[in-house]
């Protein structure tokens, strides 16, 4: 494992050398799971962090759904099965402010038994409970989880009926299924965000007349019912992809996605309509992978990948406000890298943000820690070895930035490790 090498940057119209972005530091990397058989590239774990700085990493180890907690003391627990009957993959995870934790996964189908989408909830101080079947999994694709301050668990997924949702808790009582998308068209790739009060927003890809794509969304006010679905995309006729939802503490929302070759963002104030989507990426850039995050004050962080003249990947970023303006895009990754798909996070209190990626040239996992301001200040670090074509999931909350990723063994590309590392 390489040592962390900090590089300090500031973002305005351009990136330049500046003072360090933070007073925290990267803690020692921990191997959460020893070598196990994988495909290439290995599937990344999923990560969640609550306001207390409690991080959870979840992954599938050749059929076992496993997890590791990082406590407030800064130690990662030894990996364990979510349950002995937690078999399948992939998985999703969420952890609430009260420590309620939920893990969802799709079981492996057999000749006689179809796959299922299951969720297991761990109450504060307890263990993961009996799995609850959210939906038959034969046509289930992407799924996501979110948890409120009161411990209510929201789940969304896609199946043959479209995008659907349920709400439950550690008691094992779940609501009936609510279809969120228009049943007359297909829907896929839902992304869910939930705030502490119980407001929620879901974004998804949706079919439209003529075979074109649209980005749909549904909104839930705390204590109410889901609003009818709306289309937030502009109808540009371009291929749309990878919708990402964001929600601040006031219930204001944003959705970022690819519109053709551009990253665009649509926003909505709590009681208002969705704005027209605005381009946040550079005018002449061809964007491939977008990422979006927001803090509780409504400050937005957008990141995306473009290819430079040498066909190497580069990470660019811009910041803005829900309902406000955006900064001029600036390059975050170094010109000596070939940066892959970025992930982005913004702590709820707005004190720290992070963007992570794999440098495919150096096979290194990299994370940039950002401090909001005018301009933003960034400190980049190599946090470990990465695998070509993979991602580095990263989440920030409670003064902690947690990264957890999979990396192949140099001696055996068909085996991988799961690593965890935190900044605080």
C-alpha positions as CSV (number, residue, x, y, z in Angstrom):
1,X,0.0,0.0,0.0
2,X,1.4,3.4,-1.0
3,X,1.6,6.2,1.6
4,X,-0.7,9.1,1.3
5,X,0.8,11.9,-0.8
6,X,-1.0,15.3,-0.3
7,X,-1.3,17.9,-3.1
8,X,-3.0,21.2,-2.3
9,X,-5.2,22.9,-4.9
10,X,-7.7,25.8,-5.1
11,X,-10.8,25.9,-7.4
12,X,-11.9,29.2,-8.9
13,X,-12.0,29.7,-12.7
14,X,-8.9,27.5,-12.7
15,X,-7.0,25.2,-10.2
16,X,-3.8,26.4,-8.6
17,X,-1.5,25.7,-5.7
18,X,-3.0,26.9,-2.4
19,X,-3.0,26.3,1.3
20,X,-4.1,22.9,2.8
21,X,-7.8,22.2,2.5
22,X,-8.4,20.8,6.0
23,X,-7.0,20.2,9.4
24,X,-7.8,16.5,9.4
25,X,-5.7,13.6,8.1
26,X,-6.0,10.2,6.5
27,X,-5.9,7.3,8.9
28,X,-4.3,4.0,8.3
29,X,-5.8,1.8,5.5
30,X,-7.5,-1.4,6.7
31,X,-8.1,-4.6,4.8
32,X,-11.7,-5.3,5.4
33,X,-11.8,-8.6,3.5
34,X,-9.0,-10.9,2.5
35,X,-8.4,-12.3,-1.0
36,X,-11.6,-13.7,-2.7
37,X,-12.5,-14.6,-6.2
38,X,-13.7,-11.8,-8.4
39,X,-14.3,-10.8,-12.0
40,X,-12.3,-8.0,-13.6
41,X,-12.6,-5.2,-12.6
42,X,-13.8,-6.2,-9.2
43,X,-17.2,-4.9,-8.0
44,X,-16.9,-2.0,-5.6
45,X,-18.4,-2.1,-2.1
46,X,-21.1,0.4,-1.1
47,X,-20.5,2.9,1.7
48,X,-22.7,5.0,4.1
49,X,-21.8,7.4,6.9
50,X,-24.1,9.0,9.4
51,X,-24.0,12.3,11.3
52,X,-22.1,10.6,14.2
53,X,-19.3,9.7,11.8
54,X,-20.2,6.0,11.9
55,X,-19.3,4.4,8.6
56,X,-20.5,1.1,7.1
57,X,-19.0,-0.7,4.1
58,X,-21.0,-3.6,2.5
59,X,-19.9,-5.9,-0.3
60,X,-20.6,-9.3,-1.9
61,X,-17.9,-11.9,-1.3
62,X,-18.5,-14.8,-3.8
63,X,-22.2,-14.9,-2.7
64,X,-21.9,-13.7,0.9
65,X,-23.2,-10.3,1.8
66,X,-20.6,-8.9,4.2
67,X,-20.1,-5.7,6.1
68,X,-17.6,-3.8,8.3
69,X,-18.4,-0.9,10.7
70,X,-16.1,1.9,11.4
71,X,-16.9,3.2,14.9
72,X,-16.5,6.6,16.4
73,X,-13.2,5.3,17.9
74,X,-11.8,5.1,14.3
75,X,-11.5,1.3,14.1
76,X,-13.0,-0.9,11.3
77,X,-14.6,-4.0,12.6
78,X,-13.7,-7.5,11.3
79,X,-15.8,-8.3,8.3
80,X,-18.9,-10.4,9.0
81,X,-21.9,-11.7,7.2
82,X,-24.9,-9.5,7.4
83,X,-26.7,-12.7,8.2
84,X,-25.9,-16.4,7.5
85,X,-28.8,-16.3,5.1
86,X,-27.7,-13.1,3.4
87,X,-26.6,-14.6,0.1
88,X,-26.4,-13.0,-3.4
89,X,-25.5,-9.6,-4.6
90,X,-25.1,-6.7,-5.4
91,X,-26.0,-4.8,-2.3
92,X,-27.1,-1.3,-1.0
93,X,-26.6,0.2,2.4
94,X,-27.9,3.2,4.4
95,X,-27.3,4.3,8.1
96,X,-29.5,6.8,9.9
97,X,-28.6,9.4,12.5
98,X,-30.0,7.2,15.2
99,X,-27.7,4.3,14.0
100,X,-30.5,2.3,12.3
101,X,-28.8,0.5,9.5
102,X,-30.3,-1.2,6.4
103,X,-28.8,-3.5,3.9
104,X,-30.6,-4.7,0.7
105,X,-29.5,-7.3,-1.8
106,X,-30.7,-9.5,-4.6
107,X,-30.6,-13.3,-4.0
108,X,-29.2,-15.7,-6.6
109,X,-31.9,-17.4,-8.7
110,X,-32.0,-21.2,-9.1
111,X,-33.8,-23.3,-11.6
112,X,-36.9,-23.5,-9.4
113,X,-36.6,-20.4,-7.2
114,X,-36.5,-16.9,-8.7
115,X,-34.3,-14.2,-7.2
116,X,-35.7,-11.8,-4.7
117,X,-34.9,-8.3,-3.5
118,X,-34.5,-8.5,0.3
119,X,-33.7,-6.0,3.0
120,X,-32.4,-6.5,6.5
121,X,-32.6,-3.8,9.1
122,X,-30.4,-3.4,12.2
123,X,-31.9,-1.3,15.0
124,X,-29.6,0.9,17.1
125,X,-27.4,-1.3,19.2
126,X,-28.9,-4.5,17.7
127,X,-28.2,-7.0,15.0
128,X,-29.5,-7.4,11.5
129,X,-33.1,-8.7,11.5
130,X,-34.9,-11.3,9.4
131,X,-34.8,-10.3,5.8
132,X,-38.0,-8.8,4.3
133,X,-38.9,-9.4,0.7
134,X,-39.3,-6.0,-1.0
135,X,-40.0,-7.4,-4.5
136,X,-39.6,-10.5,-6.6
137,X,-36.1,-10.1,-8.1
138,X,-36.5,-11.8,-11.5
139,X,-36.7,-8.3,-13.2
140,X,-35.3,-6.2,-10.4
141,X,-32.4,-4.0,-11.4
142,X,-31.0,-1.0,-9.6
143,X,-32.1,-0.4,-6.0
144,X,-31.3,2.2,-3.3
145,X,-32.0,2.9,0.4
146,X,-32.3,5.9,2.7
147,X,-33.1,6.4,6.4
148,X,-34.7,9.3,8.3
149,X,-33.7,10.6,11.7
150,X,-36.6,8.7,13.2
151,X,-35.3,5.4,11.8
152,X,-37.8,5.1,8.9
153,X,-36.2,3.1,6.0
154,X,-37.1,4.1,2.4
155,X,-36.3,1.6,-0.4
156,X,-36.7,2.1,-4.1
157,X,-36.0,-0.3,-7.0
158,X,-36.7,-0.9,-10.7
159,X,-38.6,-3.9,-12.0
160,X,-40.8,-4.8,-15.0
161,X,-43.5,-2.4,-13.6
162,X,-41.1,0.6,-13.4
163,X,-39.6,2.3,-10.4
164,X,-41.3,1.4,-7.1
165,X,-40.9,2.2,-3.4
166,X,-41.7,1.0,0.1
167,X,-41.1,2.4,3.6
168,X,-40.4,0.3,6.7
169,X,-38.4,0.1,9.9
170,X,-36.5,-2.3,12.2
171,X,-39.9,-3.6,13.5
172,X,-40.3,-5.4,10.2
173,X,-43.5,-3.6,9.3
174,X,-43.5,-2.3,5.7
175,X,-45.9,-0.2,3.7
176,X,-47.5,-1.4,0.5
177,X,-45.6,-1.0,-2.8
178,X,-46.0,2.4,-4.4
179,X,-45.3,2.7,-8.1
180,X,-43.4,6.0,-8.7
181,X,-42.9,6.0,-12.5
182,X,-45.5,6.2,-15.2
183,X,-46.7,2.6,-15.8
184,X,-47.1,3.2,-19.5
185,X,-43.3,3.5,-20.1
186,X,-40.2,1.7,-18.9
187,X,-38.1,3.1,-16.1
188,X,-34.7,2.2,-14.7
189,X,-31.7,3.3,-12.7
190,X,-33.5,5.0,-9.7
191,X,-31.4,7.1,-7.3
192,X,-32.9,8.0,-3.9
193,X,-32.1,10.7,-1.4
194,X,-33.8,11.1,2.0
195,X,-33.4,13.9,4.5
196,X,-33.7,13.6,8.3
197,X,-37.2,14.9,8.4
198,X,-38.5,12.3,5.9
199,X,-38.6,14.3,2.7
200,X,-37.4,12.2,-0.2
201,X,-36.6,12.5,-3.9
202,X,-36.1,9.8,-6.5
203,X,-34.7,10.3,-10.0
204,X,-34.7,7.7,-12.8
205,X,-34.3,7.1,-16.5
206,X,-37.6,6.8,-18.4
207,X,-38.7,5.8,-21.9
208,X,-40.6,8.4,-23.9
209,X,-42.4,8.5,-27.3
210,X,-40.2,7.8,-30.3
211,X,-37.8,5.7,-28.2
212,X,-36.0,8.7,-26.8
213,X,-35.0,8.8,-23.1
214,X,-36.2,11.2,-20.3
215,X,-35.3,11.7,-16.7
216,X,-38.2,11.3,-14.4
217,X,-38.5,12.3,-10.7
218,X,-40.9,11.8,-7.8
219,X,-41.0,13.8,-4.6
220,X,-42.2,12.9,-1.1
221,X,-43.0,15.5,1.5
222,X,-42.4,14.2,5.1
223,X,-45.5,12.6,6.5
224,X,-47.3,12.7,3.1
225,X,-47.6,10.6,0.0
226,X,-45.5,10.5,-3.2
227,X,-46.3,13.3,-5.7
228,X,-47.1,12.2,-9.3
229,X,-44.0,11.7,-11.4
230,X,-42.7,14.5,-13.5
231,X,-40.2,14.8,-16.3
232,X,-37.2,17.0,-15.4
233,X,-35.2,16.6,-18.6
234,X,-35.3,19.1,-21.4
235,X,-36.4,16.9,-24.2
236,X,-33.3,17.7,-26.2
237,X,-33.4,14.4,-28.0
238,X,-29.9,13.4,-26.8
239,X,-29.2,10.2,-25.0
240,X,-29.7,10.7,-21.3
241,X,-27.9,8.7,-18.6
242,X,-27.0,8.3,-15.0
243,X,-29.5,10.5,-13.1
244,X,-28.3,11.4,-9.6
245,X,-30.5,12.9,-6.9
246,X,-29.5,15.4,-4.1
247,X,-31.6,16.8,-1.2
248,X,-30.7,19.4,1.4
249,X,-32.1,19.8,5.0
250,X,-34.8,22.2,3.8
251,X,-36.2,19.7,1.3
252,X,-34.8,21.5,-1.7
253,X,-33.7,19.1,-4.4
254,X,-31.4,18.7,-7.4
255,X,-30.9,16.1,-10.1
256,X,-27.8,15.8,-12.2
257,X,-27.5,13.7,-15.3
258,X,-25.9,13.4,-18.7
259,X,-27.7,15.0,-21.6
260,X,-25.8,13.8,-24.6
261,X,-22.2,14.8,-23.9
262,X,-23.0,17.4,-21.2
263,X,-23.6,17.3,-17.5
264,X,-26.7,19.2,-16.6
265,X,-28.5,19.8,-13.3
266,X,-32.2,20.6,-12.6
267,X,-33.2,22.0,-9.2
268,X,-36.4,22.5,-7.2
269,X,-37.2,24.5,-4.1
270,X,-39.3,22.6,-1.5
271,X,-42.7,23.9,-2.6
272,X,-41.9,24.9,-6.2
273,X,-41.6,23.3,-9.6
274,X,-38.4,21.9,-11.2
275,X,-36.2,24.4,-13.0
276,X,-35.0,23.8,-16.5
277,X,-31.8,21.8,-16.5
278,X,-28.7,23.9,-16.7
279,X,-25.4,22.8,-18.2
280,X,-22.6,22.8,-15.6
281,X,-19.8,21.1,-17.6
282,X,-17.6,23.0,-20.1
283,X,-19.1,24.1,-23.4
284,X,-16.7,22.0,-25.6
285,X,-16.4,19.1,-23.2
286,X,-17.6,15.6,-24.0
287,X,-18.6,14.2,-20.6
288,X,-18.8,10.5,-19.7
289,X,-19.4,10.0,-16.0
290,X,-21.1,12.6,-13.8
291,X,-21.3,12.8,-9.9
292,X,-23.4,15.2,-7.7
293,X,-23.5,16.0,-4.0
294,X,-25.1,18.6,-1.8
295,X,-24.9,19.9,1.8
296,X,-27.7,20.8,4.1
297,X,-27.4,24.5,3.1
298,X,-28.1,23.7,-0.6
299,X,-24.5,24.1,-1.8
300,X,-23.9,21.7,-4.8
301,X,-20.8,20.0,-5.9
302,X,-20.7,18.5,-9.4
303,X,-17.9,16.4,-10.8
304,X,-17.5,14.6,-14.2
305,X,-15.0,12.8,-16.3
306,X,-13.9,13.9,-19.8
307,X,-11.2,12.5,-22.1
308,X,-8.3,14.8,-23.0
309,X,-6.4,14.9,-26.3
310,X,-4.4,11.8,-25.4
311,X,-7.6,9.9,-24.6
312,X,-6.8,10.0,-20.9
313,X,-9.5,10.6,-18.4
314,X,-9.7,13.9,-16.4
315,X,-11.9,14.9,-13.5
316,X,-13.5,18.4,-13.7
317,X,-15.7,20.1,-11.1
318,X,-18.0,23.0,-10.5
319,X,-19.9,24.3,-7.5
320,X,-23.2,26.1,-7.2
321,X,-26.4,26.6,-5.1
322,X,-29.8,25.1,-5.5
323,X,-31.6,27.9,-7.4
324,X,-28.3,29.8,-7.8
325,X,-25.3,30.1,-10.1
326,X,-22.4,27.8,-10.8
327,X,-18.7,28.5,-10.9
328,X,-16.6,28.1,-14.0
329,X,-15.5,24.5,-14.4
330,X,-12.0,23.6,-13.3
331,X,-9.8,20.6,-13.6
332,X,-9.2,18.6,-10.4
333,X,-7.1,15.6,-11.5
334,X,-3.5,15.9,-12.6
335,X,-2.5,15.9,-16.3
336,X,-0.2,12.9,-15.6
337,X,-3.2,10.8,-14.6
338,X,-5.9,8.9,-16.5
339,X,-8.8,9.4,-14.1
340,X,-11.8,7.0,-14.2
341,X,-15.4,7.4,-13.0
342,X,-15.6,9.9,-10.1
343,X,-17.7,9.6,-7.0
344,X,-18.6,12.7,-5.0
345,X,-19.9,13.4,-1.4
346,X,-20.6,16.5,0.7
347,X,-21.0,16.3,4.5
348,X,-24.4,17.5,5.7
349,X,-22.9,20.3,7.8
350,X,-21.0,21.6,4.8
351,X,-17.6,21.5,6.4
352,X,-15.9,19.0,4.0
353,X,-16.5,17.4,0.6
354,X,-14.7,14.6,-1.3
355,X,-14.3,13.4,-4.8
356,X,-12.7,10.0,-5.5
357,X,-11.5,8.1,-8.6
358,X,-9.0,5.5,-9.8
359,X,-6.0,6.7,-11.8
360,X,-5.9,4.0,-14.5
361,X,-2.3,4.8,-15.4
362,X,-0.9,4.6,-11.9
363,X,-3.4,2.0,-10.7
364,X,-3.9,4.2,-7.6
365,X,-7.1,5.1,-5.6
366,X,-7.2,8.8,-5.2
367,X,-9.4,11.1,-3.0
368,X,-9.5,14.9,-3.1
369,X,-10.7,16.5,0.2
370,X,-12.4,19.8,-0.4
371,X,-13.1,22.7,2.0
372,X,-16.0,25.0,0.8
373,X,-15.2,28.7,0.4
374,X,-14.5,31.3,-2.2
375,X,-12.5,29.7,-3.8
376,X,-12.9,26.1,-2.6
377,X,-9.6,24.5,-1.4
378,X,-8.7,20.9,-2.3
379,X,-6.1,18.5,-1.0
380,X,-5.5,15.4,-3.1
381,X,-4.1,12.1,-1.8
382,X,-3.3,8.6,-3.0
383,X,-5.1,6.4,-0.5
384,X,-4.1,3.0,-1.9
385,X,-3.9,0.7,-4.9
386,X,-6.8,0.7,-7.3
387,X,-7.9,-1.5,-10.1
388,X,-8.2,-0.4,-13.7
389,X,-11.7,0.6,-14.7
390,X,-13.1,0.5,-11.1
391,X,-14.4,3.2,-8.8
392,X,-13.7,4.4,-5.3
393,X,-17.0,4.9,-3.3
394,X,-16.7,7.7,-0.8
395,X,-19.1,9.3,1.7
396,X,-18.7,12.2,4.1
397,X,-20.7,13.0,7.3
398,X,-20.0,13.8,11.0
399,X,-16.5,15.1,10.3
400,X,-15.5,11.8,8.7
401,X,-14.8,11.0,5.0
402,X,-14.9,7.2,4.5
403,X,-13.6,5.5,1.4
404,X,-13.9,1.8,0.7
405,X,-13.0,0.1,-2.5
406,X,-12.0,-3.2,-4.1
407,X,-8.5,-3.8,-5.6
408,X,-7.2,-6.8,-7.4
409,X,-4.1,-8.7,-6.2
410,X,-1.0,-8.0,-8.3
411,X,-0.2,-11.7,-8.1
412,X,-3.7,-12.9,-9.1
413,X,-6.0,-10.6,-11.1
414,X,-8.9,-13.0,-10.4
415,X,-8.7,-12.3,-6.6
416,X,-9.4,-9.0,-4.8
417,X,-9.3,-7.3,-1.4
418,X,-11.8,-4.9,0.1
419,X,-10.1,-1.9,1.7
420,X,-11.4,0.8,4.0
421,X,-9.8,4.2,4.9
422,X,-11.1,7.3,6.6
423,X,-10.1,10.9,6.9
424,X,-11.1,12.9,10.0
